[in-house]
């Protein structure tokens, strides 16, 4: 083979790799977009469908419930039937349910469609992680998950801004029409650029039921249970942050919408920077070590905010600095824990990914209301919940690292 042909083959390989990552990033970002893009339209949506604020917010709860169910079912299903059928069907049905949301005549129809949208949107998150585990070895996983994490970190920031811009010229129904188009584009991208990474010889025998049974087997393994718990508690801290920051910066510190958006945007950039840094740090440190360090740093940020607020009272810049520390550490924490778990769960990557995502959203959905329940007149409730969750996440991270050391000693 000539040098020219070798160079051409390498260029094609890089292009194919780049297109694959673009589609996987889109799949990972679709559900965050569906979660946050229509949030600015909730008041208009409520008036349009003749319901109140609580009725409109049920559509968000329904979507999160669907996300949890979808991940727990579709991840194991892909272990038994292959990745592409689940991804293609999930993207197409995501488009269908989004279209139903766009034309929903009543709040009940919208809420039901949102559950379906959550179930089918979950395919993108849970199966995309399994595809990465199929196609990349342990040395490549940190870099790939770091890139996906950096892209996914921007989705919650871009989504409400894009939704708000769209609402300046059209009604809320066009937000869901855009999501339907995104689902169709993702299905097209999967068919063109995402190979079947889980061939028949590697699939679980026994049909779809075998995939579900794999969850029970996977969760009994301590080597996998500890990173699953670490991600679940870390996810709960993120949901507490999301639920509390609007009250903290808008109602307590009285920031204008523009300044509050700046705060959220800088925090998201910190999260993205942490994800990109993880890809470089993982070349010199193990993912388990980075998991513990980032968990401890995030915990320190939340605990410092709680201490300052309960003693002298925190100012806006101090609160922002503490939260920025947490968000930047999250950028390292999340790809690290996913790397560890997916590397250990190679026998059933879909089931492993399902446990990761299911636990993250389940505890996250439980943590969100706690911020409002304990009060929104101070940053202290949010900081206390984040500190508690992050302490548990860091302890699970330490146990994850301890398990690795024991495995290496046994192997030696």
C-alpha positions, 0 to 999 in steps of 0.5 A, a space after each residue: 500500500 502506498 503512502 498516499 493510499 495510507 494517508 487517504 485511508 487515515 483521513 477517511 477513518 478520522 472523518 468516519 470517527 468524527 461523524 460518529 461522535 457528532 451523531 452520538 453527541 446529538 443523541 446525548 443532547 436530544 433529551 436535555 434539549 427536550 427537557 429545557 428548550 420549552 421551559 421559557 414557554 411554560 406560562 404560554 403553554 398553560 394559558 393555551 391549553 387551559 391549565 395552571 402552572 402545576 398542570 404545565 409542569 407535569 409535562 416536565 415530570 412526565 418526561 423525567 419519569 419516561 427518561 427513567 423507564 426508558 433507560 432501564 428498559 432500552 439499555 438492556 434491550 440493546 444488549 439483546 437485540 443490537 444497538 442500531 434497531 433501538 437507536 433508530 426506533 427510539 429516534 423515530 418515535 421521539 420525532 413522533 411523540 414530539 410531533 404529538 406534543 406540537 399539536 396536542 389539543 389538551 394538557 392531558 394529551 401533551 403530558 402523555 406524549 411527554 412520557 413517550 418522548 422521555 422513554 424514546 429520548 432515553 435511547 439516545 443517552 443510554 445506547 450512545 454510551 453502550 456504543 462507545 463502550 463497544 467501539 473503544 478500548 479502555 485507553 480511548 474511553 476517557 477521551 471519548 467520554 470527555 468529548 461527549 461530556 463537554 458537548 452535553 454540558 452545553 445543551 442545558 444552557 443552549 436549550 432555554 436560550 434557543 427556546 426563548 429566541 424561537 418564542 420571540 417569533 413563533 408559539 411554543 408548538 414550534 419548539 416541539 416541531 423543531 424537536 421532531 425534526 431533530 429526531 428525524 435528523 438523528 435517525 438519518 445520521 444513525 443509518 448513515 454513520 453509526 455502525 452496529 457495534 454489538 454483533 449477534 455473537 456478542 449479544 445476550 441469549 434469551 431475547 429481550 428478557 435476558 437484557 432485563 435480567 442482566 440488570 439484576 446481575 449487574 447491580 449485584 456486582 460491587 465493582 459496578 454498584 459503587 460507580 452507579 451510586 456515585 453517579 446517582 448521588 452526583 446527579 442528585 446534586 446537579 438536579 438540586 443545583 438546577 432547581 435552586 439556582 433560579 431562586 438564588 440568583 433571581 429572587 435572593 440576589 435580584 439579578 436581571 435575566 441577562 446577568 442570571 444567564 451570564 452566571 449560568 453560562 459561565 458555570 456551564 463553561 466551567 463544566 465544559 472545561 472540566 470535561 475537556 480537562 478530564 480527557 487530558 488528565 486521564 492520560 496521567 491519572 487513573 479514572 478512579 483517582 480523578 473520580 475521587 479528587 473531583 468528588 472531593 473538590 465538588 463537595 468542598 465547594 458546596 460545603 464551603 458555601 453552606 458554612 459561609 451562609 450559615 455563619 457570616 452570610 454569603 455574598 453573590 460573588 462568593 456563592 457564584 465562586 462556590 457553585 462554579 467550583 462545583 460545576 467545574 469539578 462535575 465536568 471531571 466527575 461525570 465522564 470519570 464515573 461513566 468511564 469506570 462503570 462502562 469499562 467494568 461493565 463490558 459484558 452488558 454495556 447496555 444494562 450498565 448504562 441503564 443503571 447509570 442513567 436510571 439511578 442518576 435521574 431517579 435520585 435527581 428527580 427526588 432531590 429537586 423538590 427538596 430545595 423548594 420544600 426547605 425554603 428558597 430565601 437563602 442559598 443554605 438549603 440548596 447548599 445543604 442538599 448538594 453537600 449531603 449528596 456530594 458527600 455520599 457520591 465521594 464516599 462511593 467514589 472512594 469505595 470504587 477506587 478501593 475496589 480497583 486496588 483489591 482487584 489489582 492485588 488479587 490479580 497480582 
